Amino acid sequence: MFQSQFIGRDCFLFLYSGEVVVRTACRPEETIVARENLYPLAYQCYQPVEVEALSDAELLIFPAKELRNVLCWSQMAEFQRVQIAGDPTRDEDAQWINFILDSNLFFKVPPTNVSTIFSKLRRQVVNRGDVVVQQGEVGEACYFIKYGLAAVTISDVETGEEKLVAKIGPGRCFGEDALVNQTQRNATVTMLQDGVLMRLEKDDFLPLMKKDLAAVVELDYLLENIGHDDRCILIDVRTEAEYEFGHLESAINISLDILPLHLPRLRRDVEYILYSDSGFRSNAGAVAMQKLGYNVCSFATGLADLYASMVLNPSLKPLITQKRYWVKGGAVVSDHPRGVTI
């Protein structure tokens, strides 16, 4: 028997194998078989949960904050890829930019600042034999290889013997430890071919560590405006699967990762309020839209806190629905349980 009062708030619980019964005060008893249900157990339920195994079972427990952050970073990476794919002037850069989005450096930067990284990179032409970084020196920049091949070597401090560690090519990043730590280079990188590097200075990187925040609104503002004003539209930036499970009344769904595809259809004279489960993804989307000139803000607390509030205030329950909404003629409409997003 597994019992917890923190599921959904502090952690997510997934059934990896076996069969269990889930009991909670907010829903009927539910029998769940592994792999048949992709949602966390007691998803969007913020009351104490009891899980009883009907067979040998394995549960996976993930910290909620960390899992939400990873999901936001993943969707913001796709956001950038969609933007790149829609810009023919960046076709040449698409491959190595994708490498950046998959690099460890990307995960050191708040999702709201990812796009800014690209504007800070400086092109550096290098020749065969050039030593780009030297073991033992204090680093002030990191590099991405756009074209060319380089050798990574380490010298033994006692014997001076040099050992080849690796050969790295386009898309690889090196020297990134210098951006976040005052450390000496632990290897030497020498060009084996003529090439082009993209250099990111430490002084340009450190400001990117500060998280940008969008303007926020509270629940009272939503209740006063949403559904009453066609010039105020609520956008759920969670995935379609999350949206279908339950969402705010009158909210249309545009997942954060495909938001750039819909931007040309969004009007700049309308106020858009973005929300997600914790506010992390909605803030990232709102900041990105603000930089592009849209009138947008983020629902401060997110849907998770609203669900938690329903435990003490059941009158809030009608705010959640499974009806789908879309924009038609400039207004949010829903005349069918299943509709299409804009």
Secondary structure, DSSP 4 states (H G I P E B T S, - for coil): -EEES-BTTTEEEEEEESEEEEEETTEEEEEEETTT--SPTTTT--S-EEEEESSS-EEEEEEHHHHHHHHHHHHHHHHHHHHHHT-GGGGGGHHHHHHHHTSTTGGGS-GGGHHHHHHH-EEEEE-TT-EEE-TTSBP-EEEEEEES-EEEEEE-TTT--EEEEEEE-TT-EE-THHHHS--B-SSEEEESS-EEEEEEEHHHHGGGGSPP---EE-HHHHHHHTTT-TTEEEEE-S-HHHHHH-EETT-EE--GGGHHHHGGGS-TTSEEEEE-SSSHHHHHHHHHHHHTT--EEEESSHHHHHHHHHTT-GGGGGGEE----EEETTEEE--SSS----
